[in-house]
Amino acid sequence: MLRIAVVGATGAVGRECLALLDGGIVPVEQVVPVGSARSLGRDLGGELGLSLPMAELVTLDGLDPRGLDIAVFSAGAEISAREAERLASAGVLVVDNSSAFRMRADVPLAVPQVNPGVLDDRPASNLVSNPNCSTIQLVRALKPLHELAGLEDVVVATYQAASGGGVRGLRELAEESRAILDDPRAEGAPGGRFGQPLAFNLVPEIGLPDDTGLTHEERKLVREPRKILGLPDLRVSATAVRVPVFDCHSEAVHVRLREPVTAGSVGAALAATPGIRAYGRSQSPAYPMPRTVFARPEDRALVHVGRIRVEPEDDRAVALWVVADNLWVGAALNALQIVELALKNGWLG
């Protein structure tokens, strides 16, 4: 039985962590919710209808690491960079959802379905990083293709939901949408969680751009698959777009492989991979969509792949449409599956 702190417990990912823990994904002795000072006194168990054994919500300053087995951080890179190593140094295993440690050589960047071997041994740093939400669904779809015919290069365009901007992002999309439906002449104002009005709009820039024009989100999509797949020379080109969808990220993925394939062999490889649902043209629906994926808990836990095509002029070029719940597959569920594997490997308990 584990004693787990959930840092950022009142946020969108933290709340999903609590719900998944309530579902029994790992054995829990007690969960300690950690939030900001303005959240003190909140009863998250009551608000979310949970039956978990929960301590009172505390701030990070008030969190005592003694007796804690794990801390799952979902409070942003700035807080992780400042506080996670303090807990790790006290012997707490930290699973971090931010970008603070992902590219450090002494910190595994783990997707249990893709590179479970990086979790064979407990890292001396006591830190394990959860990849970027868009990266996770991408590498889970790429792995069976690499095993089938070898990856040569990847081009991905993401269509990222408002829930990637947390509770504030969801609220802003709802309020902006309502305002425009009430008054179609309402334009909204720049700023807010996404830099630009998102309702009935597309925002083709997620995060700050660097000198080359790549945004922070796109740099993560380029670098993280290389580390996770163990392919440091893999060519990846990414365009990240925020779309006015509440939940679930979608990706248009174009892959060039080393060996020729057919759409049938690609579909069969994906369908044979645990945790992936592959769609065929004869099915209904014939392809995954954010609303259908989000509708059922069993689908929220999967990576969905459809529109599987091999270019008629190039039998090494494959196109895919990939959809997954960014709060589950892309964050909370992956983090807790890391905990589950650590437990299985004898690190804990």
Secondary structure, DSSP 8 states (H G I E B T S, - for coil): -EEEEEETTTSHHHHHHHHHHHTTSS-EEEEEEE--GGGTT--HHHHHT--S-B---B-STT---TT--EEEE-S-HHHHHHHHHHHHHTT-EEEE-SSSSTT-TTS-B--TTT-GGGGSS--TT-EEE---HHHHHHHHHHHHHHHHH-EEEEEEEEEE-GGGGHHHHHHHHHHHHHHHHH-TT----S-STTSS--TT--B---S-B-TTS-BHHHHHHHHHHHHHHT-TT-EEEEEEEE-S-SS-EEEEEEEEESS---HHHHHHHHHTSTTEEE--TTSSSSS--HHHHHTSHHHHTSEEEEEEEE-TT-TTEEEEEEEE-TTIIIIIHHHHHHHHHHHHTTS--
